[in-house]
């Protein structure tokens, strides 16, 4: 029984790793610029400062290593680009219960 649980846990960890990796590279490879899409027209210097703040000035593989290191060591998803001043973890915590309620309601009907 312990072997079965260990195997399931290993599959769950591998699945979460693959989902996080796929999501990162899909978002990184999406056309457009997340900063320009949010703010619209802004001076180039301001855009460079924001890109540096969020690490978007680094190569994709370097950003991925930083993302995975933060995720695996501290569980930190980073700062939210959409909700300025909030961490992505805070946004997830805020919206988890709403998603859980919707999921439970869907299962009941």
Secondary structure as UniProt FT lines:
FT   HELIX           2..29
FT   HELIX           34..39
FT   HELIX           44..54
FT   TURN            55..57
FT   HELIX           60..74
FT   TURN            84..85
FT   HELIX           88..108
//
